[in-house]
Amino acid sequence: MRQNRREFLTAASCLGAVSMLGKGIASEERKGGDSMLGFAAPPISKVRVAVAPGVDNPVGRICRFPGVEITALCAETADDLKSAKGFIERAKLPPPKEYIGTDACKKMVDDGVADVFYNSMYCLNNTELNVYAMNGKMHVVSAPPVRCTIDDCWKLVETSEKNKVHCTSGSFGYVYGEYALFALNIVRRGLLGDVVACGGTYFMDWRSSLYRKMPARQVDCWEMRMASQGVSIPWNVFAPLSRCLDINRGDRLETLVAMSSGNASLRAFAESNKEVSLSDRLTNDSCDMCATLIRTAKGRLVTLRQALTLSCPWYAPAEVCGTKGVLIWGGADGMKMTCDKVPGGGRTRRFFDDKITEGMRGELRHPLCNSVRNVAQKLGGHGGAALIGDMCRIYCLRNGLPMGIDVYDFATWASLMELTDKSARAAGQAVKVPDFTRGAWKSATPRPIEEVDTEKFLQA
């Protein structure tokens, strides 16, 4: 009885501490500047961009855009710039100024050589660099951070508000992909009715990265993400769903719970690959899978699953469920849907056949997916999600338009990294999600369907 009582008291004490921690995380009594919802910066006729290549190298895309000049490249070592410089040389463009070293990005900001800091580096201090650039009056396009605490999220929001500069996501594959844009388009058209639930999954086997020959800083980043017991890359699994739900523009994330598994798959991999040595961080903290449930202020449900160490190929299905229909994409069966507004649809228990689905896919394709093809033909791109995302950002900067993804989106998505990890480590304790808009979401209008005038875009 003494042992059971001791265990009970210990568990109760831990849960009490986590409960207090949850309240601290959800604290919203923070002051800031004017809201950035719908913010449009003054137009920039010639957008000067400084790029820090890393997890993505946007140089090959944006160096071909009219109205853009790459004025600086930043990296810790000269080798990190080889690929970016190659793109610029092949495009026969003026060589940008190079900044190399641990303080390269900060020196670039101090020199004032660019209007935009495109931060693609895979490093632990991304948030610090983004804040520094915004304080230097630069707009920021950033890759998903490796780590981002709730305090970091607030710093990004407050710095963007104070300096009136954009802080937007450079992660494109799951936001500007054709299926994600199609989902956003049909939700806005009301074909699915009122959205009641969404779900997303991201499976990818990262275990082989443990014995790649990478710089120590990159190994540390990989391990940090793999050791999280929560959703460590929410951009991939949640970002497109967030847009369909109009998060921060009519609804917001309110409460979440997360549960994690053990790490048997990771340990089995290490045992069968003797060259792999698991660090204490991976041995003690990592999980093979995390499952998260999130409830919004409107009572809608979001289900997320992430697994980075399972013996599984890349697999990232998602679904949006409404009162009049359901859309599923990214799974083994391609895209599946049903809705009430299609002849023959009605109250069906079956998804539409492939012919109807493909017909709707062509008819209701997002306008960006149509317009980007013209740009791709003239610029030599592939017309994919990366090109769409970069084109939208540059178009907004050149024409003084609001960004499709703003700092509140960035902060909300990033906050899931800490919140889900905290909840999972507390055996599914409910955690409140901060309101980074400080209540402005209630009156904010949904973001418009993004469009780009390609003829205007091609005019330098």
Secondary structure by P-SEA (a helix, b strand, c coil): caaaaaaaaaaaaaaaaaaaaaaaaacccccccccccccccccccbbbbbbbccccccccccccccccccccccccccccaaaaaaaaaaacccccccccccaaaaaaaaacccccccccccccaaaaaaaaaaaacbbbbccccccccaaaaaaaaaaaaaacbbbbbccccccccaaaaaaaaaaaacccccccccbbbbbbbccccccccccaaaaaaaaaaaacccccccccccaaaaaaaccccccccccbbbbbbccaaaaaaaaaccccccccccccccccbbbbbbbcccbbbbbbbbbccccccbbbbbbccccccccccccccccccccccccccccccccccaaaaaaaaaaaccaaaaaaaaaaaaacccccaaaaaaaaaaaaaaccccccccaaaaaaaaacaaaaaaaaaacccbbbbbcccccccccccccccccccccccccc
